[in-house]
Amino acid sequence: MSITEKLLRTVESTEEHYNTGDYIFRENTMPQFYYQIVTGEVKLNSYSEDGREFIQNILSDGACMGESMLILSKPYPVNAIALTSCVIVKVGRDHFFQLLQLHPHLFNDIYTALADNTFEKLSLMRTITANNAEERLIEIMDLMKEFHDDKQKFSFEIPHTRQQLASLTGLSVETAIRAIKRLEKNNIVMIKDRKIYY
């Protein structure tokens, strides 16, 4: 879900610039703002006790983040970290709710987006409980390709690195790389210039 920039500018908002690796918000902090990406990529992640990273999502232009925690007034269960240089519009909590009251149709957009997000998370949970590494990768690639118009084989370029695919599926990088090679051998993915096509 995204709110048009024009609409966001009608309430008090700021435009923030982040460099690669910058934290936009941190796990266990209380939400104070609505964030929407203008340009760039952001990962939502968490870390296990042994320091292993688990990427919950990778967001890009037009995506908002942390809105459900803002609505619920609950601490963030994840970090938001810039993967690239990012420009993000930030709206304070009170101004965000004021915007929703002025434009009630946004409630429906938010509910729909949150329902979609819940569906994706449940699908992802099913994926990461699969024992087979190839099955996990296929499931996550199916989820990514679902919103891509061209459904033909090898028409979709996976927009993530092997490291990110590993983190998204709960696999080690080495296991993910081996599984991707097996998928290529079985003609399920195509590798061209180190890019993965599904």
C-alpha positions as CSV (number, residue, x, y, z in Angstrom):
1,M,0.0,0.0,0.0
2,S,1.2,3.5,-0.7
3,I,-0.3,6.9,-0.2
4,T,0.3,9.4,-3.0
5,E,3.2,11.7,-2.2
6,K,0.9,14.7,-3.0
7,L,-1.5,13.5,-0.3
8,L,1.4,12.9,2.2
9,R,2.6,16.5,1.6
10,T,-0.8,17.9,2.6
11,V,0.0,17.1,6.2
12,E,3.2,17.9,8.0
13,S,5.8,15.6,6.6
14,T,9.6,15.5,6.1
15,E,11.8,14.0,3.5
16,E,14.7,12.0,4.9
17,H,17.8,10.7,3.1
18,Y,19.5,7.5,4.2
19,N,22.7,5.9,3.1
20,T,23.2,2.1,2.6
21,G,23.4,0.4,6.0
22,D,21.5,3.2,7.9
23,Y,18.8,2.2,10.3
24,I,15.4,3.8,9.6
25,F,14.0,2.3,12.8
26,R,15.2,-0.4,15.2
27,E,13.7,-3.5,16.7
28,N,11.9,-3.0,20.1
29,T,11.6,0.8,19.7
30,M,8.2,2.5,19.7
31,P,6.8,3.7,16.4
32,Q,6.5,7.5,16.1
33,F,6.2,7.9,12.3
34,Y,4.6,6.6,9.1
35,Y,7.4,5.8,6.6
36,Q,7.0,5.6,2.9
37,I,9.9,4.9,0.4
38,V,10.2,7.4,-2.4
39,T,13.3,5.8,-4.0
40,G,15.6,3.0,-2.8
41,E,15.4,-0.4,-1.2
42,V,14.9,-1.2,2.5
43,K,15.2,-4.6,4.3
44,L,13.1,-5.5,7.3
45,N,15.2,-7.9,9.4
46,S,15.8,-9.5,12.8
47,Y,18.6,-11.4,14.3
48,S,18.6,-14.7,16.2
49,E,20.4,-15.0,19.5
50,D,23.5,-16.4,17.7
51,G,23.6,-13.3,15.4
52,R,22.1,-15.0,12.3
53,E,20.1,-12.6,10.2
54,F,16.6,-13.3,9.0
55,I,15.2,-11.0,6.4
56,Q,11.4,-10.5,6.8
57,N,10.9,-8.5,3.7
58,I,12.6,-6.3,1.1
59,L,10.7,-3.1,0.1
60,S,11.2,-0.6,-2.7
61,D,9.8,2.5,-4.3
62,G,6.3,3.4,-3.0
63,A,6.2,0.8,-0.2
64,C,5.3,1.8,3.4
65,M,6.7,0.2,6.5
66,G,5.9,-0.2,10.1
67,E,2.4,1.1,9.7
68,S,0.7,-1.9,11.5
69,M,2.9,-1.2,14.6
70,L,2.1,2.5,14.4
71,I,-1.6,1.7,14.4
72,L,-1.3,-0.8,17.2
73,S,1.2,1.3,19.3
74,K,3.4,-1.7,19.7
75,P,7.2,-1.9,19.5
76,Y,8.8,-2.8,16.1
77,P,9.5,-6.6,15.9
78,V,12.1,-5.8,13.2
79,N,14.7,-3.4,12.1
80,A,14.4,-1.3,8.9
81,I,17.8,-0.9,7.2
82,A,18.5,0.9,3.9
83,L,19.9,-1.5,1.3
84,T,20.6,1.3,-1.1
85,S,20.6,5.1,-0.8
86,C,17.0,5.9,0.1
87,V,14.6,8.9,0.1
88,I,11.8,8.3,2.6
89,V,8.8,10.5,3.4
90,K,8.1,10.5,7.2
91,V,4.8,11.6,8.8
92,G,4.4,11.9,12.5
93,R,1.8,9.7,14.2
94,D,-0.7,12.4,15.0
95,H,-0.5,13.8,11.5
96,F,-0.9,10.3,10.0
97,F,-4.1,9.7,11.9
98,Q,-5.3,13.1,10.9
99,L,-4.7,12.2,7.3
100,L,-6.7,9.0,7.7
101,Q,-9.6,10.9,9.2
102,L,-9.6,13.4,6.3
103,H,-9.4,10.6,3.7
104,P,-11.5,7.6,5.0
105,H,-10.8,5.6,1.8
106,L,-7.2,5.1,3.0
107,F,-8.5,2.9,5.8
108,N,-9.7,0.4,3.2
109,D,-6.4,0.5,1.4
110,I,-4.5,-0.1,4.6
111,Y,-6.8,-3.0,5.7
112,T,-6.3,-4.6,2.2
113,A,-2.6,-4.2,2.3
114,L,-2.3,-5.6,5.9
115,A,-4.5,-8.6,4.8
116,D,-2.2,-9.2,1.8
117,N,0.8,-8.9,4.1
118,T,-0.6,-11.5,6.5
119,F,-1.3,-13.9,3.6
120,E,2.3,-13.5,2.4
121,K,3.7,-14.0,5.9
122,L,1.6,-17.2,6.4
123,S,2.8,-18.5,3.0
124,L,6.4,-17.7,3.9
125,M,6.1,-19.5,7.2
126,R,4.9,-22.6,5.3
127,T,7.9,-22.2,3.0
128,I,10.5,-21.9,5.7
129,T,9.2,-25.0,7.5
130,A,9.8,-27.1,4.4
131,N,12.8,-29.3,4.9
132,N,13.9,-29.2,1.2
133,A,16.1,-26.2,0.3
134,E,14.9,-26.2,-3.3
135,E,11.2,-26.2,-2.2
136,R,11.9,-23.2,0.0
137,L,13.5,-21.3,-2.8
138,I,10.7,-22.2,-5.3
139,E,8.0,-21.1,-2.8
140,I,9.7,-17.7,-2.2
141,M,10.2,-17.2,-6.0
142,D,6.6,-18.1,-6.6
143,L,5.5,-15.5,-4.1
144,M,7.7,-12.9,-5.9
145,K,6.6,-13.8,-9.4
146,E,2.9,-13.8,-8.4
147,F,2.6,-10.0,-9.0
148,H,4.6,-10.1,-12.2
149,D,2.5,-9.9,-15.4
150,D,4.5,-12.2,-17.5
151,K,4.2,-15.8,-16.1
152,Q,6.4,-17.5,-18.8
153,K,9.3,-19.5,-17.7
154,F,12.5,-17.5,-17.0
155,S,10.6,-14.2,-17.6
156,F,11.1,-12.9,-14.0
157,E,14.5,-11.7,-12.8
158,I,14.8,-12.4,-9.1
159,P,15.6,-9.0,-7.5
160,H,17.6,-10.4,-4.6
161,T,21.1,-11.6,-4.1
162,R,21.9,-15.2,-3.0
163,Q,22.6,-13.9,0.5
164,Q,19.2,-12.3,0.6
165,L,17.4,-15.4,-0.7
166,A,19.2,-17.4,2.0
167,S,18.0,-15.0,4.7
168,L,14.5,-14.9,3.3
169,T,14.2,-18.7,3.4
170,G,16.2,-19.4,6.6
171,L,19.0,-21.2,4.8
172,S,22.7,-20.7,5.0
173,V,24.2,-19.0,2.0
174,E,26.2,-22.1,1.1
175,T,23.0,-24.2,1.1
176,A,21.1,-21.6,-0.9
177,I,23.9,-21.5,-3.5
178,R,24.0,-25.3,-3.9
179,A,20.2,-25.4,-4.1
180,I,20.1,-22.7,-6.8
181,K,22.7,-24.7,-8.8
182,R,20.5,-27.8,-8.6
183,L,17.5,-25.8,-9.7
184,E,19.5,-24.5,-12.7
185,K,20.6,-28.1,-13.5
186,N,16.9,-29.2,-13.4
187,N,15.9,-26.3,-15.7
188,I,13.8,-24.6,-13.0
189,V,15.8,-21.4,-13.0
190,M,18.2,-19.9,-15.5
191,I,21.4,-18.1,-14.5
192,K,22.6,-15.4,-16.8
193,D,25.4,-12.9,-15.9
194,R,25.0,-14.1,-12.3
195,K,21.3,-13.1,-12.3
196,I,18.6,-15.7,-11.5
197,Y,15.6,-15.9,-13.8
198,Y,12.5,-17.8,-12.8
